[in-house]
Amino acid sequence: VDLLRKLFLASLVLFINIEHGSSKLLRLVVASVVSALFLAALALARPFKQSDDLFLACIANLLLTCCFMLGTVVKLCESAAYEDMCKTLVGFDSARGASAFVIALTAAMLIISLL
């Protein structure tokens, strides 16, 4: 199952919305949903014998899901077509503020996962 998730996220996502490339949000949204579903399946199935292994796998998948979701936020804020949506949905005026938030949140999650 993990191999299928990796294959999907690494290659099959590229076939989504071929004519407009990566300028659309659909690829990031699909990758976020797939990662979140895999995280839920991992937490419910508990495929590891040791709880530390399960904890690390869940944290890694949570970070991956957050990266995809925050990538959606950055893409939303940098696109001129969604300029109003950035302020309305996310609360940032520009892509720079969203990028700073992404970096700070990622660093905080890494620090928390190491504790």
One Martini backbone bead per residue (centre of mass of N, CA, C, O) as a GRO file, in nm:
protein
  115
    1VAL     BB    1   0.058   0.063  -0.020
    2ASP     BB    2   0.304   0.252  -0.001
    3LEU     BB    3   0.392   0.217  -0.297
    4LEU     BB    4   0.136   0.340  -0.424
    5ARG     BB    5   0.163   0.618  -0.297
    6LYS     BB    6   0.440   0.687  -0.415
    7LEU     BB    7   0.361   0.653  -0.710
    8PHE     BB    8   0.137   0.862  -0.714
    9LEU     BB    9   0.300   1.115  -0.602
   10ALA     BB   10   0.543   1.093  -0.821
   11SER     BB   11   0.360   1.036  -1.108
   12LEU     BB   12   0.038   1.042  -1.140
   13VAL     BB   13  -0.003   1.350  -1.078
   14LEU     BB   14   0.111   1.454  -1.357
   15PHE     BB   15  -0.168   1.374  -1.520
   16ILE     BB   16  -0.292   1.614  -1.396
   17ASN     BB   17  -0.357   1.867  -1.581
   18ILE     BB   18  -0.172   1.895  -1.849
   19GLU     BB   19  -0.237   2.173  -2.006
   20HIS     BB   20  -0.150   2.361  -1.728
   21GLY     BB   21   0.003   2.217  -1.529
   22SER     BB   22   0.112   2.370  -1.215
   23SER     BB   23  -0.105   2.619  -1.203
   24LYS     BB   24  -0.281   2.435  -1.056
   25LEU     BB   25  -0.445   2.296  -0.759
   26LEU     BB   26  -0.519   1.994  -0.804
   27ARG     BB   27  -0.258   1.842  -0.736
   28LEU     BB   28  -0.239   1.932  -0.437
   29VAL     BB   29  -0.516   1.831  -0.346
   30VAL     BB   30  -0.480   1.533  -0.418
   31ALA     BB   31  -0.224   1.488  -0.248
   32SER     BB   32  -0.355   1.564   0.022
   33VAL     BB   33  -0.575   1.346   0.026
   34VAL     BB   34  -0.396   1.097  -0.002
   35SER     BB   35  -0.224   1.152   0.252
   36ALA     BB   36  -0.459   1.160   0.456
   37LEU     BB   37  -0.567   0.876   0.400
   38PHE     BB   38  -0.304   0.727   0.473
   39LEU     BB   39  -0.288   0.829   0.762
   40ALA     BB   40  -0.552   0.702   0.855
   41ALA     BB   41  -0.481   0.409   0.779
   42LEU     BB   42  -0.228   0.392   0.955
   43ALA     BB   43  -0.368   0.451   1.231
   44LEU     BB   44  -0.576   0.208   1.210
   45ALA     BB   45  -0.387  -0.044   1.132
   46ARG     BB   46  -0.115  -0.075   1.269
   47PRO     BB   47   0.163  -0.222   1.114
   48PHE     BB   48   0.333  -0.195   1.373
   49LYS     BB   49   0.479  -0.325   1.655
   50GLN     BB   50   0.609  -0.063   1.724
   51SER     BB   51   0.528   0.250   1.842
   52ASP     BB   52   0.766   0.416   1.727
   53ASP     BB   53   0.719   0.350   1.428
   54LEU     BB   54   0.435   0.463   1.412
   55PHE     BB   55   0.502   0.750   1.499
   56LEU     BB   56   0.702   0.816   1.268
   57ALA     BB   57   0.507   0.758   1.032
   58CYS     BB   58   0.290   0.965   1.115
   59ILE     BB   59   0.471   1.216   1.115
   60ALA     BB   60   0.565   1.197   0.820
   61ASN     BB   61   0.273   1.210   0.700
   62LEU     BB   62   0.195   1.477   0.829
   63LEU     BB   63   0.416   1.648   0.695
   64LEU     BB   64   0.330   1.586   0.405
   65THR     BB   65   0.044   1.697   0.426
   66CYS     BB   66   0.127   1.984   0.513
   67CYS     BB   67   0.295   2.050   0.263
   68PHE     BB   68   0.062   2.032   0.061
   69MET     BB   69  -0.126   2.239   0.198
   70LEU     BB   70   0.084   2.474   0.202
   71GLY     BB   71   0.123   2.474  -0.104
   72THR     BB   72  -0.163   2.567  -0.161
   73VAL     BB   73  -0.138   2.838  -0.018
   74VAL     BB   74   0.094   2.953  -0.187
   75LYS     BB   75  -0.046   2.920  -0.464
   76LEU     BB   76  -0.289   3.098  -0.390
   77CYS     BB   77  -0.116   3.364  -0.325
   78GLU     BB   78   0.057   3.386  -0.608
   79SER     BB   79  -0.198   3.402  -0.761
   80ALA     BB   80  -0.387   3.626  -0.944
   81ALA     BB   81  -0.666   3.468  -0.954
   82TYR     BB   82  -0.647   3.435  -0.606
   83GLU     BB   83  -0.611   3.706  -0.442
   84ASP     BB   84  -0.875   3.721  -0.266
   85MET     BB   85  -0.856   3.435  -0.131
   86CYS     BB   86  -0.614   3.472   0.051
   87LYS     BB   87  -0.741   3.674   0.250
   88THR     BB   88  -1.005   3.518   0.310
   89LEU     BB   89  -0.896   3.218   0.383
   90VAL     BB   90  -0.595   3.276   0.521
   91GLY     BB   91  -0.482   3.597   0.587
   92PHE     BB   92  -0.300   3.685   0.349
   93ASP     BB   93  -0.151   3.923   0.131
   94SER     BB   94   0.089   3.725   0.055
   95ALA     BB   95   0.329   3.489  -0.032
   96ARG     BB   96   0.536   3.567   0.183
   97GLY     BB   97   0.365   3.516   0.438
   98ALA     BB   98   0.300   3.220   0.367
   99SER     BB   99   0.596   3.122   0.357
  100ALA     BB  100   0.669   3.193   0.649
  101PHE     BB  101   0.455   3.008   0.773
  102VAL     BB  102   0.556   2.743   0.654
  103ILE     BB  103   0.837   2.747   0.782
  104ALA     BB  104   0.749   2.771   1.080
  105LEU     BB  105   0.567   2.515   1.090
  106THR     BB  106   0.779   2.308   1.003
  107ALA     BB  107   0.980   2.363   1.232
  108ALA     BB  108   0.783   2.304   1.464
  109MET     BB  109   0.717   2.009   1.383
  110LEU     BB  110   1.009   1.903   1.399
  111ILE     BB  111   1.058   1.969   1.696
  112ILE     BB  112   0.820   1.808   1.813
  113SER     BB  113   0.907   1.527   1.690
  114LEU     BB  114   1.187   1.520   1.860
  115LEU     BB  115   1.056   1.516   2.162
   0.00000   0.00000   0.00000
